[in-house]
Amino acid sequence: MNDTSPSQIRDALDASEVERVSGTRPFVDYSSQMAVTGNPALRVTFRILGLIFLGLGTLGYMLPGLPGTVFILIAAYFFAQSSPRFYNWLMNHRVFGQWIRDFRAGKGVPLWVKIYAPAMIVLSCALSIAFFFVPRGMLWLAAVVFAVGAYGVYYILRLPTRQRT
């Protein structure tokens, strides 16, 4: 019979191995990366904006055509200016946290994002232009949607591709 307790095994493993074995990631305090504004009204405004963009980002992972990662990154920016609690929660989140940390470290985005996101941008822009703007004679607005979509595709494709780990 093995006399090794689970806590002894956990102590012997490094943090990434603990995450793989137990399914949990140790909490890391990211407060040192923050620059909290001194103005209380601005802090409240940034916290509200962070919550709005977090909600939009969450919706973006469920609705086609609405980007999720961009809104999560914007939420992280606003939380870094206003709330150590929300910022640390977001940076330690099991899904969003890794994406934000990788993006901030310059590791890039996964290959599936570089395929899926431009495809969704092209599809949603094309449908918007073809079924909404052109039939109503709003060609200048169709041109704006095309330009914004083209820049979004360009931006995503120029990001480095994250290697699988």
Phi and psi in degrees as a GROMACS rama.xvg file:
@    title "Ramachandran Plot"
@    xaxis  label "Phi"
@    yaxis  label "Psi"
@TYPE xy
-85.3959  126.973  ASN-2
-93.0256  5.5925  ASP-3
-82.0491  125.392  THR-4
-84.6383  158.689  SER-5
-58.6313  -35.3595  PRO-6
-68.6638  -33.5482  SER-7
-68.8235  -37.8136  GLN-8
-65.2456  -45.3433  ILE-9
-61.6885  -39.5018  ARG-10
-65.8357  -29.2234  ASP-11
-79.3357  -17.0831  ALA-12
-94.901  150.461  LEU-13
-77.3821  174.686  ASP-14
-61.4601  -41.054  ALA-15
-68.8663  -34.2359  SER-16
-70.9759  -36.0047  GLU-17
-62.0437  -43.2017  VAL-18
-61.1437  -43.2954  GLU-19
-66.5472  -42.338  ARG-20
-75.5627  -47.7322  VAL-21
-96.434  -14.5714  SER-22
82.5702  6.99707  GLY-23
-119.317  152.868  THR-24
-114.806  134.442  ARG-25
-63.8058  144.894  PRO-26
-68.4323  132.42  PHE-27
-118.671  132.961  VAL-28
-87.6874  114.729  ASP-29
-100.09  15.9252  TYR-30
-61.0942  -26.9627  SER-31
-67.7681  -18.882  SER-32
-85.1614  -4.69435  GLN-33
-90.0669  156.052  MET-34
-132.674  77.491  ALA-35
-69.6555  130.184  VAL-36
-70.5987  149.194  THR-37
-83.3232  -17.6044  GLY-38
-80.1792  116.802  ASN-39
-61.7387  -38.4871  PRO-40
-66.1737  -38.6514  ALA-41
-68.3566  -36.902  LEU-42
-61.4457  -43.9267  ARG-43
-64.3659  -43.4641  VAL-44
-61.0174  -44.8817  THR-45
-65.5111  -37.4922  PHE-46
-65.0455  -42.4532  ARG-47
-64.2493  -44.3285  ILE-48
-62.3461  -38.2958  LEU-49
-61.394  -42.2924  GLY-50
-66.8268  -38.9646  LEU-51
-62.8057  -47.5369  ILE-52
-69.3245  -30.5302  PHE-53
-64.542  -42.2051  LEU-54
-63.2309  -43.4444  GLY-55
-63.7903  -39.6621  LEU-56
-64.2004  -40.4666  GLY-57
-64.2089  -42.9535  THR-58
-62.7838  -34.6214  LEU-59
-62.6965  -25.2725  GLY-60
-83.6336  -9.64512  TYR-61
-108.139  -25.9382  MET-62
-108.805  128.452  LEU-63
-68.8894  142.963  PRO-64
92.2232  -16.9437  GLY-65
-104.154  119.207  LEU-66
-70.612  140.848  PRO-67
-100.31  -47.8244  GLY-68
-62.1545  -40.6072  THR-69
-59.8939  -44.8495  VAL-70
-68.5072  -33.803  PHE-71
-66.7413  -40.7024  ILE-72
-64.3197  -40.0441  LEU-73
-65.1857  -40.9764  ILE-74
-60.7372  -41.4846  ALA-75
-61.0851  -40.4948  ALA-76
-59.9297  -49.3092  TYR-77
-66.1456  -38.2215  PHE-78
-67.4875  -33.5265  PHE-79
-66.3623  -22.295  ALA-80
-91.7081  -11.0741  GLN-81
-135.31  -33.4878  SER-82
-144.396  106.402  SER-83
-59.0354  -35.9252  PRO-84
-62.8147  -51.6739  ARG-85
-68.7682  -37.884  PHE-86
-63.7595  -46.2872  TYR-87
-65.108  -38.524  ASN-88
-60.7038  -45.8064  TRP-89
-67.6803  -41.6377  LEU-90
-68.7402  -26.3239  MET-91
-97.9463  2.78759  ASN-92
-62.6539  140.416  HIS-93
-67.1774  -25.283  ARG-94
-102.897  -59.7028  VAL-95
-70.0996  -33.7687  PHE-96
-58.077  -45.8183  GLY-97
-63.7168  -39.8813  GLN-98
-64.5165  -42.8006  TRP-99
-66.4206  -45.2598  ILE-100
-62.7958  -41.9703  ARG-101
-64.7391  -41.8929  ASP-102
-64.1064  -44.8169  PHE-103
-66.3201  -30.3097  ARG-104
-82.6751  -3.7769  ALA-105
79.5514  18.9622  GLY-106
-79.8821  -12.9128  LYS-107
91.3657  -162.501  GLY-108
-120.664  155.202  VAL-109
-64.0634  155.866  PRO-110
-60.3467  -38.5829  LEU-111
-62.6324  -32.2274  TRP-112
-68.5725  -38.8659  VAL-113
-69.1708  -17.721  LYS-114
-94.6493  -48.5194  ILE-115
-69.5862  -47.1566  TYR-116
-62.5273  -50.3816  ALA-117
-61.5946  -35.4551  PRO-118
-63.003  -43.124  ALA-119
-67.8812  -37.0718  MET-120
-63.8522  -47.1519  ILE-121
-62.713  -44.778  VAL-122
-62.4608  -48.8233  LEU-123
-68.3562  -37.8084  SER-124
-67.0527  -44.0076  CYS-125
-62.8527  -44.0326  ALA-126
-64.9495  -41.3737  LEU-127
-62.6794  -45.4837  SER-128
-66.4199  -47.1887  ILE-129
-70.783  -36.5949  ALA-130
-104.598  -11.0902  PHE-131
-120.911  -53.1999  PHE-132
-81.3531  -47.9366  PHE-133
-65.1133  -45.732  VAL-134
-62.03  -25.3115  PRO-135
-93.8946  2.68135  ARG-136
76.2187  17.1357  GLY-137
-93.144  66.003  MET-138
-66.6693  -35.2522  LEU-139
-65.3841  -37.0422  TRP-140
-71.4244  -34.6102  LEU-141
-62.1949  -39.3611  ALA-142
-65.7207  -38.2928  ALA-143
-65.4455  -45.4996  VAL-144
-60.8033  -42.235  VAL-145
-61.6186  -44.8962  PHE-146
-65.3918  -43.2177  ALA-147
-65.6644  -42.6358  VAL-148
-63.1562  -41.8348  GLY-149
-63.4318  -39.9443  ALA-150
-66.5812  -39.104  TYR-151
-60.6626  -43.0964  GLY-152
-64.5529  -44.7032  VAL-153
-59.1721  -45.6121  TYR-154
-62.4078  -45.4349  TYR-155
-65.3756  -42.9716  ILE-156
-70.3595  -23.3457  LEU-157
-84.6077  -11.885  ARG-158
-68.5463  146.863  LEU-159
-65.2154  150.165  PRO-160
-89.3295  124.904  THR-161
-72.5409  134.103  ARG-162
-79.2993  146.896  GLN-163
-67.7522  142.208  ARG-164
